[in-house]
Amino acid sequence: MSIYTKKGDTGQTSLASGERVAKHDARVEAYGAIDELQAVIGFARSLCKNEMISATLFEIESKLIPIMGELSMNAAASVITQEDVAHLETLIDEYSKSLPQMKSFEIPGATECSSVMHLARTVCRRAERRLCALSENEPVPGDLLAWINRLSDLLFTFARSV
């Protein structure tokens, strides 16, 4: 089977339901931003020497795949639960304990890994904005907005940690 189908050559794509929508549709923008986030998190993971952070990033990447599927299906149910949100909060709190208090803005660039973590954080924020835009007109699954918001905070914390 070929990777190209030529079905998207006119600026349309198919949702999982088979419905054809514009490639700039809010739903496509939302799961596209999640796809970009997953790629950047993978890049950060490839540079990360901290095994615990690397394992956590892999878990996050694994969660992003079904999230993209949910968004492409217009699903109301979610793989993300309040427990997932609480788990990210716990990780943020644990890693923050060992960090010095912030007295100024963090400037990315201390290490390659830290820089890519900051890039992942900004891509996460863009994904959050796309999800918020989508939620104005269509349902967004469960606790996804809260989880994606905490995820950007976790990525910031990891950037400071590495």
Secondary structure as GFF3:
##gff-version 3
##sequence-region A 1 162
A	DSSP	beta_strand	12	14	.	.	.	ID=ss1
A	DSSP	beta_strand	20	22	.	.	.	ID=ss2
A	DSSP	alpha_helix	26	47	.	.	.	ID=ss3
A	DSSP	alpha_helix	51	73	.	.	.	ID=ss4
A	DSSP	alpha_helix	82	96	.	.	.	ID=ss5
A	DSSP	alpha_helix	112	135	.	.	.	ID=ss6
A	DSSP	alpha_helix	144	161	.	.	.	ID=ss7
###
